[in-house]
Amino acid sequence: MVTETIISIGATAVITALLTAYSTAKANEKVLGSIVNRLDDLEEKLFNHEKRISHLEGKVSYDVVKVVKHG
């Protein structure tokens, strides 16, 4: 009777530990997914800003050339 109780408590502890580990892994997976999505959004914003800056730099260079040529 005592042995069965000890085995039952041990099995319950092991099952609880496994369920907790699984739940924690799933929660971490969701957090990681959220972080990756935010990084993707930030990379896209950064790319768009770099594209705008490049466009503006080209425009400024073109305007400077026009001023230099035409005085």
Jmol script that loads the backbone (N, CA, C; Angstrom):
load data "model"
ATOM      1  N   MET A   1       0.824  -1.192   0.000  1.00  0.00           N
ATOM      2  CA  MET A   1       0.000   0.000   0.000  1.00  0.00           C
ATOM      3  C   MET A   1       0.870   1.259   0.000  1.00  0.00           C
ATOM      4  N   VAL A   2       1.869   1.308   0.849  1.00  0.00           N
ATOM      5  CA  VAL A   2       2.767   2.460   0.911  1.00  0.00           C
ATOM      6  C   VAL A   2       3.558   2.580  -0.387  1.00  0.00           C
ATOM      7  N   THR A   3       4.011   1.453  -0.909  1.00  0.00           N
ATOM      8  CA  THR A   3       4.779   1.449  -2.151  1.00  0.00           C
ATOM      9  C   THR A   3       3.944   1.981  -3.304  1.00  0.00           C
ATOM     10  N   GLU A   4       2.679   1.554  -3.358  1.00  0.00           N
ATOM     11  CA  GLU A   4       1.785   2.028  -4.419  1.00  0.00           C
ATOM     12  C   GLU A   4       1.564   3.537  -4.319  1.00  0.00           C
ATOM     13  N   THR A   5       1.441   4.028  -3.112  1.00  0.00           N
ATOM     14  CA  THR A   5       1.247   5.462  -2.894  1.00  0.00           C
ATOM     15  C   THR A   5       2.476   6.240  -3.346  1.00  0.00           C
ATOM     16  N   ILE A   6       3.647   5.736  -3.014  1.00  0.00           N
ATOM     17  CA  ILE A   6       4.896   6.395  -3.416  1.00  0.00           C
ATOM     18  C   ILE A   6       5.028   6.396  -4.931  1.00  0.00           C
ATOM     19  N   ILE A   7       4.703   5.269  -5.559  1.00  0.00           N
ATOM     20  CA  ILE A   7       4.764   5.184  -7.023  1.00  0.00           C
ATOM     21  C   ILE A   7       3.765   6.152  -7.642  1.00  0.00           C
ATOM     22  N   SER A   8       2.571   6.211  -7.068  1.00  0.00           N
ATOM     23  CA  SER A   8       1.533   7.113  -7.577  1.00  0.00           C
ATOM     24  C   SER A   8       1.969   8.570  -7.459  1.00  0.00           C
ATOM     25  N   ILE A   9       2.547   8.923  -6.331  1.00  0.00           N
ATOM     26  CA  ILE A   9       3.030  10.300  -6.131  1.00  0.00           C
ATOM     27  C   ILE A   9       4.159  10.603  -7.112  1.00  0.00           C
ATOM     28  N   GLY A  10       5.062   9.647  -7.298  1.00  0.00           N
ATOM     29  CA  GLY A  10       6.170   9.825  -8.239  1.00  0.00           C
ATOM     30  C   GLY A  10       5.675   9.988  -9.663  1.00  0.00           C
ATOM     31  N   ALA A  11       4.707   9.156 -10.058  1.00  0.00           N
ATOM     32  CA  ALA A  11       4.153   9.250 -11.412  1.00  0.00           C
ATOM     33  C   ALA A  11       3.450  10.588 -11.610  1.00  0.00           C
ATOM     34  N   THR A  12       2.710  11.015 -10.600  1.00  0.00           N
ATOM     35  CA  THR A  12       2.021  12.311 -10.677  1.00  0.00           C
ATOM     36  C   THR A  12       3.029  13.442 -10.819  1.00  0.00           C
ATOM     37  N   ALA A  13       4.119  13.369 -10.073  1.00  0.00           N
ATOM     38  CA  ALA A  13       5.156  14.404 -10.151  1.00  0.00           C
ATOM     39  C   ALA A  13       5.798  14.432 -11.535  1.00  0.00           C
ATOM     40  N   VAL A  14       6.068  13.259 -12.080  1.00  0.00           N
ATOM     41  CA  VAL A  14       6.686  13.183 -13.409  1.00  0.00           C
ATOM     42  C   VAL A  14       5.735  13.728 -14.467  1.00  0.00           C
ATOM     43  N   ILE A  15       4.473  13.327 -14.412  1.00  0.00           N
ATOM     44  CA  ILE A  15       3.484  13.809 -15.385  1.00  0.00           C
ATOM     45  C   ILE A  15       3.314  15.319 -15.268  1.00  0.00           C
ATOM     46  N   THR A  16       3.251  15.817 -14.047  1.00  0.00           N
ATOM     47  CA  THR A  16       3.126  17.262 -13.834  1.00  0.00           C
ATOM     48  C   THR A  16       4.336  17.998 -14.395  1.00  0.00           C
ATOM     49  N   ALA A  17       5.517  17.455 -14.168  1.00  0.00           N
ATOM     50  CA  ALA A  17       6.742  18.081 -14.685  1.00  0.00           C
ATOM     51  C   ALA A  17       6.738  18.106 -16.211  1.00  0.00           C
ATOM     52  N   LEU A  18       6.309  17.009 -16.825  1.00  0.00           N
ATOM     53  CA  LEU A  18       6.259  16.954 -18.290  1.00  0.00           C
ATOM     54  C   LEU A  18       5.236  17.938 -18.849  1.00  0.00           C
ATOM     55  N   LEU A  19       4.065  17.998 -18.231  1.00  0.00           N
ATOM     56  CA  LEU A  19       3.035  18.945 -18.686  1.00  0.00           C
ATOM     57  C   LEU A  19       3.499  20.394 -18.519  1.00  0.00           C
ATOM     58  N   THR A  20       4.173  20.668 -17.418  1.00  0.00           N
ATOM     59  CA  THR A  20       4.699  22.017 -17.188  1.00  0.00           C
ATOM     60  C   THR A  20       5.758  22.367 -18.225  1.00  0.00           C
ATOM     61  N   ALA A  21       6.640  21.430 -18.505  1.00  0.00           N
ATOM     62  CA  ALA A  21       7.684  21.669 -19.512  1.00  0.00           C
ATOM     63  C   ALA A  21       7.062  21.900 -20.883  1.00  0.00           C
ATOM     64  N   TYR A  22       6.051  21.114 -21.231  1.00  0.00           N
ATOM     65  CA  TYR A  22       5.369  21.264 -22.520  1.00  0.00           C
ATOM     66  C   TYR A  22       4.679  22.628 -22.606  1.00  0.00           C
ATOM     67  N   SER A  23       3.974  23.001 -21.539  1.00  0.00           N
ATOM     68  CA  SER A  23       3.282  24.300 -21.521  1.00  0.00           C
ATOM     69  C   SER A  23       4.270  25.453 -21.632  1.00  0.00           C
ATOM     70  N   THR A  24       5.373  25.341 -20.923  1.00  0.00           N
ATOM     71  CA  THR A  24       6.399  26.384 -20.972  1.00  0.00           C
ATOM     72  C   THR A  24       7.001  26.480 -22.366  1.00  0.00           C
ATOM     73  N   ALA A  25       7.253  25.339 -22.981  1.00  0.00           N
ATOM     74  CA  ALA A  25       7.816  25.335 -24.339  1.00  0.00           C
ATOM     75  C   ALA A  25       6.852  25.991 -25.317  1.00  0.00           C
ATOM     76  N   LYS A  26       5.567  25.690 -25.203  1.00  0.00           N
ATOM     77  CA  LYS A  26       4.564  26.287 -26.094  1.00  0.00           C
ATOM     78  C   LYS A  26       4.472  27.797 -25.871  1.00  0.00           C
ATOM     79  N   ALA A  27       4.509  28.223 -24.613  1.00  0.00           N
ATOM     80  CA  ALA A  27       4.461  29.659 -24.311  1.00  0.00           C
ATOM     81  C   ALA A  27       5.693  30.358 -24.872  1.00  0.00           C
ATOM     82  N   ASN A  28       6.864  29.741 -24.708  1.00  0.00           N
ATOM     83  CA  ASN A  28       8.098  30.320 -25.241  1.00  0.00           C
ATOM     84  C   ASN A  28       8.057  30.385 -26.763  1.00  0.00           C
ATOM     85  N   GLU A  29       7.450  29.380 -27.376  1.00  0.00           N
ATOM     86  CA  GLU A  29       7.317  29.355 -28.831  1.00  0.00           C
ATOM     87  C   GLU A  29       6.468  30.537 -29.310  1.00  0.00           C
ATOM     88  N   LYS A  30       5.390  30.828 -28.591  1.00  0.00           N
ATOM     89  CA  LYS A  30       4.535  31.967 -28.956  1.00  0.00           C
ATOM     90  C   LYS A  30       5.279  33.286 -28.786  1.00  0.00           C
ATOM     91  N   VAL A  31       6.021  33.411 -27.689  1.00  0.00           N
ATOM     92  CA  VAL A  31       6.794  34.634 -27.453  1.00  0.00           C
ATOM     93  C   VAL A  31       7.845  34.802 -28.541  1.00  0.00           C
ATOM     94  N   LEU A  32       8.537  33.728 -28.871  1.00  0.00           N
ATOM     95  CA  LEU A  32       9.558  33.781 -29.914  1.00  0.00           C
ATOM     96  C   LEU A  32       8.936  34.153 -31.257  1.00  0.00           C
ATOM     97  N   GLY A  33       7.774  33.585 -31.559  1.00  0.00           N
ATOM     98  CA  GLY A  33       7.069  33.929 -32.795  1.00  0.00           C
ATOM     99  C   GLY A  33       6.716  35.402 -32.847  1.00  0.00           C
ATOM    100  N   SER A  34       6.283  35.934 -31.723  1.00  0.00           N
ATOM    101  CA  SER A  34       5.946  37.356 -31.641  1.00  0.00           C
ATOM    102  C   SER A  34       7.187  38.222 -31.871  1.00  0.00           C
ATOM    103  N   ILE A  35       8.294  37.830 -31.277  1.00  0.00           N
ATOM    104  CA  ILE A  35       9.549  38.576 -31.447  1.00  0.00           C
ATOM    105  C   ILE A  35       9.992  38.537 -32.905  1.00  0.00           C
ATOM    106  N   VAL A  36       9.902  37.377 -33.526  1.00  0.00           N
ATOM    107  CA  VAL A  36      10.296  37.246 -34.934  1.00  0.00           C
ATOM    108  C   VAL A  36       9.413  38.124 -35.816  1.00  0.00           C
ATOM    109  N   ASN A  37       8.108  38.145 -35.535  1.00  0.00           N
ATOM    110  CA  ASN A  37       7.199  38.997 -36.312  1.00  0.00           C
ATOM    111  C   ASN A  37       7.551  40.471 -36.157  1.00  0.00           C
ATOM    112  N   ARG A  38       7.868  40.881 -34.935  1.00  0.00           N
ATOM    113  CA  ARG A  38       8.269  42.282 -34.710  1.00  0.00           C
ATOM    114  C   ARG A  38       9.556  42.604 -35.456  1.00  0.00           C
ATOM    115  N   LEU A  39      10.513  41.677 -35.425  1.00  0.00           N
ATOM    116  CA  LEU A  39      11.769  41.890 -36.149  1.00  0.00           C
ATOM    117  C   LEU A  39      11.528  42.015 -37.648  1.00  0.00           C
ATOM    118  N   ASP A  40      10.636  41.183 -38.177  1.00  0.00           N
ATOM    119  CA  ASP A  40      10.298  41.273 -39.602  1.00  0.00           C
ATOM    120  C   ASP A  40       9.714  42.643 -39.931  1.00  0.00           C
ATOM    121  N   ASP A  41       8.810  43.125 -39.071  1.00  0.00           N
ATOM    122  CA  ASP A  41       8.215  44.452 -39.283  1.00  0.00           C
ATOM    123  C   ASP A  41       9.276  45.548 -39.229  1.00  0.00           C
ATOM    124  N   LEU A  42      10.177  45.446 -38.250  1.00  0.00           N
ATOM    125  CA  LEU A  42      11.237  46.453 -38.126  1.00  0.00           C
ATOM    126  C   LEU A  42      12.182  46.416 -39.322  1.00  0.00           C
ATOM    127  N   GLU A  43      12.514  45.222 -39.802  1.00  0.00           N
ATOM    128  CA  GLU A  43      13.380  45.108 -40.982  1.00  0.00           C
ATOM    129  C   GLU A  43      12.717  45.748 -42.195  1.00  0.00           C
ATOM    130  N   GLU A  44      11.412  45.537 -42.335  1.00  0.00           N
ATOM    131  CA  GLU A  44      10.687  46.126 -43.459  1.00  0.00           C
ATOM    132  C   GLU A  44      10.676  47.654 -43.356  1.00  0.00           C
ATOM    133  N   LYS A  45      10.440  48.173 -42.142  1.00  0.00           N
ATOM    134  CA  LYS A  45      10.458  49.628 -41.949  1.00  0.00           C
ATOM    135  C   LYS A  45      11.845  50.194 -42.242  1.00  0.00           C
ATOM    136  N   LEU A  46      12.880  49.509 -41.764  1.00  0.00           N
ATOM    137  CA  LEU A  46      14.251  49.956 -41.996  1.00  0.00           C
ATOM    138  C   LEU A  46      14.565  49.968 -43.484  1.00  0.00           C
ATOM    139  N   PHE A  47      14.164  48.922 -44.186  1.00  0.00           N
ATOM    140  CA  PHE A  47      14.384  48.850 -45.628  1.00  0.00           C
ATOM    141  C   PHE A  47      13.684  50.014 -46.324  1.00  0.00           C
ATOM    142  N   ASN A  48      12.433  50.296 -45.920  1.00  0.00           N
ATOM    143  CA  ASN A  48      11.695  51.406 -46.530  1.00  0.00           C
ATOM    144  C   ASN A  48      12.376  52.746 -46.261  1.00  0.00           C
ATOM    145  N   HIS A  49      12.883  52.930 -45.039  1.00  0.00           N
ATOM    146  CA  HIS A  49      13.600  54.173 -44.722  1.00  0.00           C
ATOM    147  C   HIS A  49      14.880  54.287 -45.547  1.00  0.00           C
ATOM    148  N   GLU A  50      15.615  53.189 -45.655  1.00  0.00           N
ATOM    149  CA  GLU A  50      16.849  53.214 -46.451  1.00  0.00           C
ATOM    150  C   GLU A  50      16.538  53.527 -47.911  1.00  0.00           C
ATOM    151  N   LYS A  51      15.443  52.987 -48.397  1.00  0.00           N
ATOM    152  CA  LYS A  51      15.027  53.235 -49.772  1.00  0.00           C
ATOM    153  C   LYS A  51      14.693  54.719 -49.967  1.00  0.00           C
ATOM    154  N   ARG A  52      13.967  55.301 -49.010  1.00  0.00           N
ATOM    155  CA  ARG A  52      13.634  56.734 -49.085  1.00  0.00           C
ATOM    156  C   ARG A  52      14.890  57.602 -49.017  1.00  0.00           C
ATOM    157  N   ILE A  53      15.792  57.247 -48.094  1.00  0.00           N
ATOM    158  CA  ILE A  53      17.034  58.014 -47.953  1.00  0.00           C
ATOM    159  C   ILE A  53      17.836  57.945 -49.245  1.00  0.00           C
ATOM    160  N   SER A  54      17.934  56.759 -49.815  1.00  0.00           N
ATOM    161  CA  SER A  54      18.663  56.590 -51.070  1.00  0.00           C
ATOM    162  C   SER A  54      18.033  57.444 -52.163  1.00  0.00           C
ATOM    163  N   HIS A  55      16.721  57.449 -52.217  1.00  0.00           N
ATOM    164  CA  HIS A  55      16.007  58.256 -53.209  1.00  0.00           C
ATOM    165  C   HIS A  55      16.296  59.744 -52.991  1.00  0.00           C
ATOM    166  N   LEU A  56      16.235  60.170 -51.717  1.00  0.00           N
ATOM    167  CA  LEU A  56      16.495  61.584 -51.418  1.00  0.00           C
ATOM    168  C   LEU A  56      17.942  61.956 -51.725  1.00  0.00           C
ATOM    169  N   GLU A  57      18.881  61.065 -51.409  1.00  0.00           N
ATOM    170  CA  GLU A  57      20.290  61.344 -51.711  1.00  0.00           C
ATOM    171  C   GLU A  57      20.492  61.485 -53.206  1.00  0.00           C
ATOM    172  N   GLY A  58      19.847  60.633 -53.973  1.00  0.00           N
ATOM    173  CA  GLY A  58      19.939  60.735 -55.429  1.00  0.00           C
ATOM    174  C   GLY A  58      19.356  62.040 -55.923  1.00  0.00           C
ATOM    175  N   LYS A  59      18.249  62.449 -55.332  1.00  0.00           N
ATOM    176  CA  LYS A  59      17.599  63.696 -55.716  1.00  0.00           C
ATOM    177  C   LYS A  59      18.490  64.886 -55.367  1.00  0.00           C
ATOM    178  N   VAL A  60      19.090  64.853 -54.183  1.00  0.00           N
ATOM    179  CA  VAL A  60      19.979  65.938 -53.765  1.00  0.00           C
ATOM    180  C   VAL A  60      21.190  65.994 -54.680  1.00  0.00           C
ATOM    181  N   SER A  61      21.770  64.847 -54.991  1.00  0.00           N
ATOM    182  CA  SER A  61      22.933  64.821 -55.880  1.00  0.00           C
ATOM    183  C   SER A  61      22.571  65.396 -57.240  1.00  0.00           C
ATOM    184  N   TYR A  62      21.422  65.033 -57.760  1.00  0.00           N
ATOM    185  CA  TYR A  62      20.974  65.530 -59.057  1.00  0.00           C
ATOM    186  C   TYR A  62      20.779  67.045 -59.000  1.00  0.00           C
ATOM    187  N   ASP A  63      20.171  67.551 -57.922  1.00  0.00           N
ATOM    188  CA  ASP A  63      19.962  68.992 -57.771  1.00  0.00           C
ATOM    189  C   ASP A  63      21.289  69.736 -57.658  1.00  0.00           C
ATOM    190  N   VAL A  64      22.266  69.168 -56.961  1.00  0.00           N
ATOM    191  CA  VAL A  64      23.581  69.794 -56.827  1.00  0.00           C
ATOM    192  C   VAL A  64      24.256  69.864 -58.188  1.00  0.00           C
ATOM    193  N   VAL A  65      24.164  68.801 -58.966  1.00  0.00           N
ATOM    194  CA  VAL A  65      24.757  68.787 -60.304  1.00  0.00           C
ATOM    195  C   VAL A  65      24.107  69.865 -61.161  1.00  0.00           C
ATOM    196  N   LYS A  66      22.796  70.015 -61.087  1.00  0.00           N
ATOM    197  CA  LYS A  66      22.090  71.037 -61.866  1.00  0.00           C
ATOM    198  C   LYS A  66      22.570  72.434 -61.481  1.00  0.00           C
ATOM    199  N   VAL A  67      22.713  72.688 -60.184  1.00  0.00           N
ATOM    200  CA  VAL A  67      23.141  74.009 -59.717  1.00  0.00           C
ATOM    201  C   VAL A  67      24.564  74.289 -60.169  1.00  0.00           C
ATOM    202  N   VAL A  68      25.443  73.307 -60.063  1.00  0.00           N
ATOM    203  CA  VAL A  68      26.841  73.488 -60.453  1.00  0.00           C
ATOM    204  C   VAL A  68      26.937  73.745 -61.950  1.00  0.00           C
ATOM    205  N   LYS A  69      26.193  73.006 -62.755  1.00  0.00           N
ATOM    206  CA  LYS A  69      26.257  73.165 -64.202  1.00  0.00           C
ATOM    207  C   LYS A  69      25.657  74.493 -64.647  1.00  0.00           C
ATOM    208  N   HIS A  70      24.546  74.872 -64.031  1.00  0.00           N
ATOM    209  CA  HIS A  70      23.828  76.055 -64.493  1.00  0.00           C
ATOM    210  C   HIS A  70      24.111  77.294 -63.648  1.00  0.00           C
ATOM    211  N   GLY A  71      24.884  77.132 -62.604  1.00  0.00           N
ATOM    212  CA  GLY A  71      25.326  78.230 -61.768  1.00  0.00           C
ATOM    213  C   GLY A  71      24.220  78.922 -61.111  1.00  0.00           C
TER     214      GLY A  71
END
end "model"
wireframe off; spacefill off
backbone 0.3
color backbone group
